């Protein structure tokens, strides 16, 4: 009797044998390999070996009615059970279905995907999108609705939104204010014709252009407001300090007097007569090029009164100095020479004083000089609202002579009378010092030295001081005679030693709590000034200008001087020079003190010329400059420097040419030559005909040929270099053939024209 087939080996069976009652044959035991331990239990579900029947498994109960003769939800061998949650749709390799479809056996079928998170370095399961907040969705919607300029999406204003920007701000600052992208602003400006980077300081005009295009009102903060906001970061409010001053704390101070007027009208000589000194002899060319501050004492109505004098230059290049002097003064003394009259700088100084609302006392100087006419001065100044008391006005006119000393006492009395009548000469003394730096220079032995004028409070030795971008600790103070002082009260000018760098003339100074605060204020001011300077010197480069840039000649300068005020005046005067659009002047560096090797290195790298104003280099520096091929020019008078630099600028201009007619010759006959072509037999009517000269032909006054050259010139059969008026000659114009009898051959040359 044949043996029934094993379960699982019959491909046509249902898993139970050939018949319904066939019992499966128990599996034979596989012999053990050497060292192999017998199995503790049967094979795991889903890992049935080929040739062995699947072992019935206990399944979880399922919903629904149980079948008879079986446990609820229990599947039978080989019969698929759709109610089993563990049932897989696939059969094993031998056709016998299994109840477990685990990934371990052949009968398990396809494993579930995403079940082993990170098995191959990737996170399992389905990816889930991050949930966006309402704010992010709103910003995304706003950006979708934002206008596009040049393809860049930028938030737009309503035309009324004001954006406040500091001087020298960048596009990154602007983008932060409006919540936009700096790169988008760069693209927008590019399409508006401006090439600016995101971190580049931008001038006010460019911001105005961009703001108008985007619908924003641009407000560039003034230097005063910017500095006020900077100081408020350190809990320093100058306006609040003034408002909180108690009347009982005020003490009497001396008046501050500024001496102003035209150059060579005797301002410094007048101060010398008042102080009984000879300062004027030390000035180059007799011209005051620094601001000096002095204090004198005078007996007035039985009292010993102190007066502080400030001497300002009168040359036109020192406009900023005169304006600075007018801002810190109480009274202006306008010096006018009786023999010269009212001059341009006289009017300018007068305008500065009137703009500052400062009382004016007129000192008519040089009254003892031949040709002096003091009454003429009084008449001229009435046109400018200065009416003398003797004419029924309120302005005091005093006739003085700085040379003889006549009228000096009367002038001082007039100053004190005007001060007592028009000014509240009181200030707080028991407070930290506030004031202004009148002048500053770099002394070789003492370092940076600043002449400061205390306006309120008291300055002490040891105070932490900051003036503009310079800071330090007051190491010593000297009065106008060079004597040391320990403190300086209101209206007192002193020289301060201890700054780490040279302050700028006109910078306000304050006393800080400590050195750290002073340094932080100075660093923030330096950054603000640097950004403002970059914005000021940055030229607007449009696409057209960029193409023309190579056609412009540039003169780079490095300015070094003995005092900051003179360097500032020289720079302002040079930047006002205008010799044409073909030449550009750039001041790449300016400083106070001797010319150093660093200046020479910078000049060599940038092809610059060093201008030394009352300063010279050390011998080693001069040798280094000669080796590097750097030109250094020295000046002691400012207008000499201006004139020479202006001449150098004109030398950089491309030459202009003008046409000069040399002569005219009338064509009388035409000859043909195999060697020279057509030869015109001519009679020179006027001037001279020269060989190789440029030529043109005219017929009845109409231009026929242009851009020709006299290739050959003969007199009979001889070659000639030139033929003068009244002589006949033969003229060859090369290959030009359009010549008729009666034409005029005109020769000319181009001569270089002197630039104005």
SVG drawing of the C-alpha trace seen along z (x, -y; Angstrom):
<svg xmlns="http://www.w3.org/2000/svg" viewBox="-22 -160 89 162">
<polyline fill="none" stroke="black" stroke-width="0.4" points="0.0,0.0 1.5,-3.3 2.4,-5.8 0.3,-9.0 2.2,-12.1 3.5,-14.4 1.5,-17.4 2.8,-20.4 4.5,-18.4 1.3,-17.8 0.8,-20.9 -2.9,-19.8 -3.7,-19.1 -5.4,-21.4 -2.8,-20.9 -4.3,-17.8 -3.3,-15.0 -5.1,-13.2 -8.3,-12.8 -10.3,-14.8 -9.5,-12.2 -5.8,-11.8 -3.7,-12.5 -0.4,-14.3 2.7,-12.2 4.7,-13.4 7.9,-15.0 11.1,-12.9 13.7,-14.1 16.8,-15.5 20.0,-13.9 22.0,-16.3 25.3,-17.7 28.4,-17.3 28.2,-19.7 24.6,-20.7 22.1,-20.7 18.6,-19.3 15.9,-21.9 13.9,-22.8 10.7,-23.3 9.4,-23.3 10.2,-25.8 9.1,-29.4 6.0,-30.5 6.6,-31.6 9.9,-29.8 8.8,-26.3 11.5,-24.3 10.7,-22.8 9.1,-19.4 7.6,-20.0 4.0,-20.8 3.1,-24.0 2.3,-23.7 -1.1,-24.8 -1.0,-28.1 -3.2,-29.6 -4.8,-32.8 -6.4,-35.7 -10.1,-35.7 -11.9,-37.5 -15.3,-39.0 -18.1,-37.0 -19.8,-33.7 -17.5,-30.8 -17.4,-27.7 -18.4,-24.3 -15.7,-22.0 -13.1,-24.7 -12.0,-27.5 -13.4,-30.9 -11.1,-32.5 -8.7,-29.6 -7.7,-28.8 -7.3,-25.3 -4.2,-24.1 -4.0,-25.1 -7.3,-26.9 -7.0,-30.6 -8.8,-32.6 -9.8,-36.0 -10.6,-36.9 -7.1,-36.5 -5.3,-39.8 -2.0,-37.9 -2.8,-36.2 -0.8,-37.3 -2.1,-36.9 0.9,-34.9 1.6,-31.2 4.9,-29.6 7.3,-28.2 5.7,-24.8 2.2,-26.0 1.3,-25.5 -0.1,-28.6 1.2,-29.9 -0.6,-31.9 2.4,-34.2 3.9,-36.3 6.9,-37.4 10.0,-38.5 12.0,-35.5 10.7,-32.6 10.0,-31.9 6.4,-31.5 6.1,-34.8 5.5,-36.7 6.2,-40.4 7.3,-42.3 5.6,-45.5 7.4,-48.6 8.4,-51.3 8.3,-49.0 12.0,-49.3 12.8,-53.0 16.3,-53.9 17.4,-50.4 19.2,-51.8 20.0,-55.2 16.6,-56.8 13.6,-57.5 10.8,-55.0 7.2,-55.8 5.4,-58.3 6.9,-61.9 4.8,-64.5 4.9,-68.2 5.8,-70.7 2.9,-72.7 3.2,-76.4 2.1,-78.9 -0.5,-81.6 2.2,-84.3 4.4,-82.4 1.4,-81.8 0.5,-85.5 4.0,-86.6 4.1,-84.2 0.8,-85.7 2.1,-89.2 5.2,-88.4 3.1,-86.9 1.2,-90.2 4.4,-92.4 5.2,-94.4 8.0,-93.4 10.7,-95.8 13.2,-94.5 12.1,-91.0 12.8,-91.4 9.9,-91.1 10.1,-93.8 7.6,-95.0 5.9,-98.2 5.0,-101.2 1.9,-103.3 3.7,-106.5 3.3,-107.9 5.5,-105.4 8.6,-107.2 11.9,-105.3 14.6,-106.9 18.2,-106.1 21.5,-107.2 24.1,-108.8 26.1,-106.3 23.5,-103.6 23.6,-100.5 20.9,-98.6 21.0,-96.0 19.9,-98.7 17.1,-99.7 16.1,-96.1 15.9,-95.5 13.6,-98.6 11.1,-97.4 11.5,-93.6 12.8,-92.9 15.7,-91.1 19.0,-93.1 19.7,-91.2 16.3,-92.3 17.1,-95.9 20.4,-95.5 18.6,-94.1 16.0,-96.9 18.7,-99.6 20.5,-98.0 17.3,-98.3 17.1,-101.9 20.6,-102.5 22.5,-102.4 25.2,-99.8 25.4,-99.4 26.3,-96.4 24.3,-95.4 27.0,-96.4 28.1,-99.6 27.4,-103.0 24.7,-104.7 24.2,-108.5 21.0,-110.3 20.1,-110.9 20.2,-107.1 18.0,-106.3 15.5,-109.0 15.4,-107.5 14.8,-104.0 12.2,-105.2 10.2,-107.1 10.1,-104.0 9.0,-101.7 6.5,-104.1 8.5,-105.2 9.4,-108.6 13.1,-108.5 14.5,-110.7 18.2,-110.7 19.0,-111.6 21.1,-114.8 24.6,-114.5 23.3,-116.3 20.3,-113.9 22.5,-110.9 25.0,-111.9 22.2,-112.7 20.7,-109.2 24.2,-107.7 24.8,-109.4 21.3,-108.4 22.5,-104.8 24.9,-105.6 22.3,-107.5 23.8,-110.9 21.1,-113.4 22.6,-116.9 19.2,-118.6 17.9,-117.2 21.0,-118.3 20.4,-121.9 16.7,-121.7 17.5,-120.4 20.0,-123.2 18.9,-125.0 19.2,-128.8 20.8,-128.8 23.7,-126.7 24.7,-129.3 27.9,-131.3 29.2,-134.3 31.5,-133.4 33.6,-135.4 32.4,-136.4 33.7,-134.5 34.7,-136.8 35.5,-135.8 37.7,-138.1 36.6,-137.8 37.3,-139.7 39.0,-139.7 42.5,-138.4 45.3,-141.0 42.9,-143.3 44.8,-143.0 42.9,-140.5 45.9,-138.8 47.8,-142.1 44.8,-143.4 44.8,-140.4 48.6,-140.8 47.9,-144.4 45.3,-143.3 47.5,-140.5 50.7,-142.5 52.3,-139.6 53.5,-139.0 51.7,-135.9 51.3,-137.2 55.0,-137.1 54.9,-133.3 52.3,-132.8 53.4,-131.9 52.8,-134.8 51.3,-136.8 48.1,-134.7 46.4,-133.1 46.0,-129.4 45.0,-128.1 42.3,-129.0 43.9,-130.4 42.1,-130.8 43.3,-133.1 42.0,-134.6 42.9,-138.1 42.0,-140.2 40.9,-143.8 39.9,-146.4 36.4,-147.5 34.4,-149.8 36.6,-148.8 36.3,-145.1 38.9,-142.7 37.0,-141.1 38.2,-138.1 37.6,-137.8 38.2,-134.8 39.3,-135.6 39.1,-133.3 41.1,-134.2 39.8,-132.8 41.5,-132.9 40.3,-135.3 41.3,-133.5 38.4,-132.2 39.6,-128.6 38.8,-128.8 35.1,-129.2 34.4,-126.2 36.7,-127.6 34.9,-130.9 31.6,-129.2 32.9,-127.1 34.1,-130.2 30.7,-131.9 28.9,-128.9 30.8,-128.9 31.0,-132.7 29.1,-135.3 30.2,-138.4 31.8,-138.8 34.4,-141.5 34.4,-142.4 37.7,-143.8 37.7,-146.0 40.7,-147.9 40.0,-151.6 42.2,-151.8 40.7,-148.7 37.0,-148.7 34.5,-145.9 35.8,-142.8 34.2,-139.4 35.4,-137.6 34.2,-140.5 30.7,-139.9 31.0,-136.1 32.1,-136.6 29.3,-139.0 26.8,-136.5 28.2,-133.8 27.7,-136.0 24.2,-137.1 23.2,-133.5 24.3,-132.6 22.4,-135.6 25.6,-136.9 26.0,-140.6 28.6,-142.4 31.2,-145.1 33.0,-146.6 36.7,-147.4 37.9,-149.8 41.6,-149.0 44.5,-150.9 43.0,-154.3 46.5,-155.8 47.4,-154.6 47.5,-157.0 44.3,-156.9 42.2,-155.5 38.6,-156.5 36.7,-155.2 33.5,-157.0 33.4,-155.1 33.4,-151.8 30.4,-152.9 28.5,-153.8 29.4,-150.5 28.2,-148.4 24.8,-150.1 23.9,-148.1 24.3,-144.9 22.1,-146.1 25.0,-147.3 24.2,-150.9 26.6,-152.8 25.4,-154.4 26.4,-157.9 24.0,-157.2 21.2,-156.3 21.8,-152.5 22.8,-150.0 26.1,-148.7 29.3,-150.0 32.1,-151.1 35.5,-151.6 38.4,-153.2 41.6,-151.3 45.2,-150.9 46.8,-147.6 50.2,-149.1 50.1,-152.0 47.7,-150.5 45.2,-153.4 41.6,-152.5 42.4,-149.1 41.0,-149.9 37.9,-151.5 37.4,-148.3 37.6,-146.1 35.2,-148.3 32.7,-148.2 32.9,-144.4 32.1,-144.2 29.3,-146.7 27.7,-144.8 28.1,-141.5 26.5,-142.8 23.6,-144.3 22.8,-141.5 24.0,-138.2 23.3,-136.2 26.9,-135.5 26.1,-132.6 26.8,-128.9 26.9,-125.9 30.3,-125.1 29.6,-122.3 29.0,-119.6 30.8,-117.4 32.5,-119.4 30.9,-119.9 32.5,-122.0 34.1,-122.1 37.5,-121.4 38.7,-124.6 41.9,-123.2 44.0,-120.1 47.4,-119.0 50.0,-116.2 53.0,-117.3 56.1,-115.2 57.0,-115.1 53.6,-115.4 51.3,-113.4 47.8,-114.6 47.1,-118.1 43.7,-119.7 42.7,-123.3 39.3,-123.0 36.9,-125.6 34.8,-124.6 31.2,-125.8 29.7,-124.4 30.9,-122.4 34.5,-122.0 37.2,-119.9 39.7,-118.3 43.0,-116.5 42.2,-112.7 38.8,-113.0 37.8,-110.5 37.2,-112.7 35.9,-112.0 35.9,-114.5 34.4,-113.3 36.1,-110.0 39.0,-110.6 39.1,-109.7 41.5,-109.5 42.2,-110.6 43.2,-114.2 46.9,-113.8 47.7,-117.6 46.1,-120.9 48.0,-124.1 46.7,-127.7 47.5,-130.1 50.9,-130.9 51.9,-127.3 51.4,-127.1 49.8,-123.9 46.4,-124.1 44.5,-121.4 40.9,-122.5 39.2,-124.7 35.7,-126.2 33.2,-127.7 34.6,-129.9 38.1,-128.8 40.3,-127.7 43.0,-125.2 45.3,-122.8 44.5,-119.1 47.1,-116.3 46.1,-112.7 44.0,-111.9 44.8,-108.7 44.3,-110.3 43.9,-113.8 40.3,-115.2 38.7,-117.1 38.5,-120.9 35.0,-121.8 34.2,-118.4 32.2,-118.7 33.7,-117.0 32.1,-115.5 33.4,-113.9 32.4,-110.2 32.0,-108.1 35.1,-106.0 37.6,-105.1 35.5,-102.2 32.5,-104.3 34.6,-107.0 36.2,-104.4 32.8,-102.9 31.4,-106.4 34.4,-107.2 34.3,-103.9 30.6,-104.4 31.3,-107.9 34.2,-106.7 32.0,-104.2 29.3,-106.8 31.8,-109.2 33.4,-106.5 30.0,-105.5 29.1,-109.1 32.5,-109.7 32.0,-106.6 28.6,-107.7 29.9,-111.2 32.8,-110.1 30.9,-107.3 30.2,-108.4 27.0,-107.4 28.0,-104.9 25.4,-104.4 25.8,-102.0 26.7,-104.8 29.2,-106.3 30.8,-102.9 31.6,-102.8 33.1,-106.3 35.1,-105.6 38.3,-104.7 38.3,-108.1 38.6,-110.0 42.0,-111.0 42.2,-110.9 44.6,-112.7 44.9,-111.0 46.1,-113.1 47.2,-112.4 47.0,-115.5 49.1,-115.8 49.2,-119.0 50.2,-120.4 46.7,-121.0 43.4,-119.4 41.7,-122.7 44.2,-123.5 43.9,-120.1 40.2,-120.4 40.3,-123.8 42.8,-122.6 40.6,-119.5 37.5,-121.6 39.2,-124.1 40.7,-121.3 37.4,-119.5 35.8,-122.7 38.2,-122.9 36.4,-122.4 38.6,-122.1 36.3,-119.8 34.6,-116.5 37.6,-114.8 39.6,-115.1 38.7,-113.8 40.4,-114.7 40.3,-112.2 41.6,-112.7 42.3,-109.1 43.7,-110.0 44.2,-113.0 45.8,-113.3 47.7,-115.4 51.3,-115.0 54.6,-114.3 54.6,-112.3 55.2,-108.6 56.3,-105.5 52.7,-104.3 51.7,-107.4 54.4,-106.7 53.3,-103.1 49.7,-104.1 50.7,-106.7 52.8,-104.1 50.0,-101.6 47.4,-104.1 49.7,-106.3 49.0,-109.4 50.9,-112.6 51.5,-113.6 50.8,-117.2 52.6,-118.3 51.2,-121.5 53.6,-122.8 55.0,-119.3 57.9,-117.3 58.9,-113.7 61.7,-112.2 65.0,-111.7 64.4,-107.9 60.9,-108.5 62.1,-110.9 64.6,-108.3 61.9,-105.6 59.7,-107.9 62.4,-108.5 63.0,-104.8 59.2,-104.2 59.0,-107.0 56.4,-108.9 56.2,-112.7 55.9,-114.8 55.1,-118.5 55.5,-121.0 53.5,-124.2 53.3,-126.8 50.7,-129.0 47.4,-127.5 46.6,-129.4 50.0,-128.4 49.0,-124.8 45.6,-125.4 47.1,-127.2 49.7,-124.5 47.3,-121.6 44.8,-123.3 47.6,-123.7 48.4,-120.0 44.8,-119.1 44.7,-121.1 47.8,-119.2 45.9,-116.0 43.3,-117.3 43.4,-115.8 44.6,-118.4 42.2,-120.4 43.1,-121.3 42.0,-124.2 42.3,-124.5 44.6,-127.1 44.4,-127.8 47.9,-127.9 47.0,-129.1 44.8,-129.0 45.7,-128.2 43.6,-128.5 43.7,-125.7 44.7,-127.2 45.4,-124.0 45.5,-120.2 48.3,-117.9 48.4,-114.2 51.5,-112.4 52.1,-108.6 54.1,-109.0 52.0,-111.4 48.6,-111.1 46.7,-114.4 48.9,-117.5 47.1,-120.8 48.8,-123.8 48.0,-126.5 48.6,-130.1 49.0,-130.7 46.5,-133.4 47.3,-133.9 49.3,-132.3 51.7,-129.4 51.3,-126.0 53.4,-123.4 54.2,-119.8 52.5,-117.1 50.0,-119.6 46.4,-118.7 44.2,-119.9 40.6,-120.3 39.1,-121.4 36.4,-123.9 34.3,-124.5 32.3,-127.7 32.6,-127.8 31.2,-124.3 33.3,-121.6 34.3,-118.9 37.1,-116.9 38.1,-116.6 40.9,-114.8 43.4,-115.2 47.2,-115.6 49.6,-117.5 51.7,-114.5 53.8,-116.4 54.7,-120.1 56.8,-121.4 58.0,-124.7 58.5,-124.1 60.5,-120.8 62.1,-121.2 60.6,-119.8 59.6,-122.4 58.8,-122.2 56.6,-125.3 55.4,-127.9 54.4,-131.4 51.8,-133.9 51.9,-135.0 53.9,-132.1 52.9,-129.3 53.3,-125.7 52.2,-122.2 50.2,-120.4 49.5,-116.6 46.8,-115.3 47.5,-111.6 44.7,-109.5 42.1,-112.3 40.9,-113.1 37.8,-115.2 39.6,-118.5 38.5,-121.1 40.0,-124.4 38.9,-127.2 38.8,-125.0 40.5,-126.2 42.9,-124.0 43.0,-125.1 45.8,-123.8 45.6,-123.8 47.1,-122.3 45.8,-121.4 47.4,-123.3 47.0,-122.4 44.7,-124.9 45.6,-126.1 42.9,-124.9 41.4,-127.7"/>
</svg>
